[in-house]
């Protein structure tokens, strides 16, 4: 999981005044005079610094008896504050990446919208679920290329890729060379 940045209250207040989206989900702020909490990017009227209190997550704000802002609706994205859901999704990807697994099917299986899944997974792990899935498949392909003499097309399908062009494109992008070149270089290395 990606760790939250350690910010000073001055840095947090600066993010609030600038309505900075980059700090959404890093922290929440509440306004003491209204007992409302928001994302740093909320477009509501800028609060005075002495009236601002900061929270690490939604639960902390709610426990302090603050209610969610009706403008930015921080409670509507509560799935982002639940990393256990992302852990379950990651577990499925780790164990089923060679199957016909798609992001659309994952979002349906876990009853979460695709854009929410993408945003929450990236928030939790620092990369999109599609990118993570491709990394898993390429790693499996690298293992098969080195440990077997299977044709490259068989390696592609066994690794979870649905087409050879998709396989070549992602392998080249993530490894920096074609599957055939990778196999040759790794076999040459072993032969030395």
Secondary structure, DSSP 8 states (H G I E B T S, - for coil): --------HHHHHHHHHTT-GGGBTTBEEEETTTTEEEETT--S----GGGEEEESSHHHHHHTT-EE-TTT-GGGGGGGG-HHHHHHHHHHHHHHTTSS--HHHHHHHTT--HHHHHHHHHHHHSS-HHHHHHHHHHHHHHHHHHH----HHHHHHHTT-SSHHHHHHHHHHHHSS-HHHHHHHHHHHHH-
